[in-house]
């Protein structure tokens, strides 16, 4: 007889637990929409790289990079890419794409895996692009490319 009362108490506890679990899931789901961008950035490990061209010979890549004075040459799996920018935020990528097209540059974009610390450094500079004038794009871009060069030296 005492066994039946224990089972009934356990059933009540299970019901309460399941109700609390469902309420918690709903609240977590609703809160995730509010902080969606922050959470997504915390797990983001890639940036968008703007590339003028990819070459098998380093000398050709260096020669091509002279056409755009703020570019760098990045070695990737035996090829050499002429990089003109690296950005994280999609809004900034669209602004910079438009800016480069207005300059008459033809480029490809490619995702590159980088560290979270490097992404944070880029994000802090991207704010200047979002809020600044087009005249500052080159200065900000040069700063980002310098950070990327340092990052590649540290991680090579």
C-alpha positions as CSV (number, residue, x, y, z in Angstrom):
1,X,0.0,0.0,0.0
2,X,2.8,2.4,0.9
3,X,4.2,1.7,-2.6
4,X,1.1,3.1,-4.3
5,X,1.5,6.4,-2.4
6,X,5.1,6.7,-3.4
7,X,4.3,6.1,-7.1
8,X,1.5,8.7,-7.0
9,X,3.9,11.3,-5.4
10,X,6.6,10.5,-8.1
11,X,4.0,11.0,-10.8
12,X,3.2,14.4,-9.4
13,X,6.9,15.3,-9.3
14,X,7.5,14.1,-12.9
15,X,4.5,16.3,-14.0
16,X,6.0,19.3,-12.2
17,X,9.4,18.6,-13.6
18,X,8.1,18.3,-17.2
19,X,6.1,21.5,-16.9
20,X,9.1,23.4,-15.6
21,X,11.2,21.9,-18.4
22,X,8.8,23.1,-21.1
23,X,8.5,26.6,-19.6
24,X,12.3,26.8,-19.4
25,X,12.6,25.7,-23.1
26,X,10.0,28.3,-24.2
27,X,11.7,31.1,-22.3
28,X,15.2,30.1,-23.6
29,X,13.8,30.0,-27.2
30,X,12.2,33.5,-26.8
31,X,15.4,35.0,-25.2
32,X,17.6,33.5,-28.0
33,X,15.9,35.8,-30.5
34,X,16.7,38.9,-28.5
35,X,20.4,38.0,-28.3
36,X,20.7,36.1,-31.6
37,X,23.5,38.3,-33.0
38,X,25.6,38.2,-29.8
39,X,25.4,34.5,-29.5
40,X,26.1,33.9,-33.2
41,X,29.2,36.1,-33.0
42,X,30.5,34.2,-30.0
43,X,30.6,31.0,-32.1
44,X,31.8,32.7,-35.4
45,X,35.2,31.6,-36.5
46,X,35.4,32.9,-40.0
47,X,35.8,36.2,-41.8
48,X,35.2,37.2,-45.4
49,X,38.3,37.8,-47.4
50,X,38.2,40.0,-50.5
51,X,40.7,38.7,-53.1
52,X,41.8,40.3,-56.4
53,X,43.3,37.2,-57.7
54,X,45.0,33.8,-57.0
55,X,48.4,33.0,-58.5
56,X,50.7,30.0,-58.5
57,X,53.8,32.3,-58.6
58,X,54.6,34.6,-55.7
59,X,56.4,37.1,-58.1
60,X,53.3,37.5,-60.2
61,X,51.1,38.0,-57.1
62,X,53.5,40.6,-55.8
63,X,53.5,42.4,-59.2
64,X,49.6,42.3,-59.4
65,X,49.4,43.6,-55.8
66,X,51.2,46.8,-56.9
67,X,48.1,47.7,-58.9
68,X,46.3,48.2,-55.5
69,X,48.7,49.8,-53.0
70,X,46.8,48.7,-49.9
71,X,46.8,45.0,-50.8
72,X,48.8,42.2,-49.3
73,X,49.9,38.8,-50.7
74,X,48.7,35.8,-48.6
75,X,50.1,32.3,-49.2
76,X,47.4,29.7,-49.0
77,X,48.0,26.0,-49.8
78,X,50.8,26.7,-52.3
79,X,49.0,29.6,-54.0
80,X,49.3,33.3,-53.5
81,X,46.3,35.5,-53.1
82,X,46.2,39.3,-53.5
83,X,44.0,40.3,-50.6
84,X,42.4,43.8,-50.4
85,X,40.2,43.4,-47.3
86,X,39.0,41.1,-44.6
87,X,35.7,41.7,-42.8
88,X,33.3,40.0,-40.5
89,X,30.0,41.9,-40.5
90,X,27.7,41.3,-43.4
91,X,26.7,44.9,-43.6
92,X,30.3,46.0,-43.8
93,X,30.9,43.4,-46.5
94,X,28.1,44.8,-48.6
95,X,29.4,48.4,-48.0
96,X,32.9,47.5,-49.0
97,X,31.8,45.4,-52.0
98,X,29.9,48.4,-53.3
99,X,33.0,50.7,-52.6
100,X,35.3,48.3,-54.5
101,X,32.9,48.0,-57.4
102,X,32.7,51.8,-57.6
103,X,36.5,51.8,-57.8
104,X,36.3,49.4,-60.7
105,X,37.9,46.5,-58.9
106,X,36.9,42.9,-59.7
107,X,37.3,40.6,-56.8
108,X,36.2,37.3,-55.3
109,X,35.2,36.7,-51.7
110,X,36.2,33.7,-49.7
111,X,35.7,32.6,-46.1
112,X,38.8,32.2,-43.9
113,X,38.9,30.6,-40.5
114,X,40.5,32.9,-37.9
115,X,40.7,33.2,-34.1
116,X,38.0,34.9,-32.0
117,X,40.5,37.4,-30.8
118,X,41.3,38.5,-34.3
119,X,37.5,38.7,-35.1
120,X,37.0,41.0,-32.2
121,X,39.8,43.3,-33.4
122,X,38.3,43.4,-36.9
123,X,34.8,44.1,-35.4
124,X,36.2,47.1,-33.5
125,X,37.5,48.6,-36.7
126,X,34.4,47.8,-38.7
127,X,32.4,50.2,-36.6
128,X,34.4,53.0,-38.2
129,X,33.3,51.8,-41.7
130,X,29.7,51.6,-40.7
131,X,29.7,55.1,-39.1
132,X,32.4,56.8,-41.1
133,X,32.8,58.4,-44.5
134,X,34.1,56.6,-47.6
135,X,37.3,58.6,-47.3
136,X,38.3,56.7,-44.2
137,X,37.7,53.2,-45.8
138,X,41.2,52.9,-47.0
139,X,42.7,53.8,-43.6
140,X,40.5,51.4,-41.8
141,X,41.2,48.7,-44.4
142,X,44.9,49.2,-44.2
143,X,44.7,48.8,-40.4
144,X,42.8,45.6,-40.8
145,X,45.2,44.2,-43.3
146,X,48.1,45.1,-41.0
147,X,46.4,43.2,-38.2
148,X,45.9,40.2,-40.6
149,X,49.6,40.3,-41.5
150,X,50.5,40.2,-37.8
151,X,48.0,37.5,-37.2
152,X,49.4,35.3,-40.0
153,X,53.0,35.8,-38.7
154,X,51.9,34.7,-35.2
155,X,50.0,31.7,-36.5
156,X,52.4,30.4,-39.2
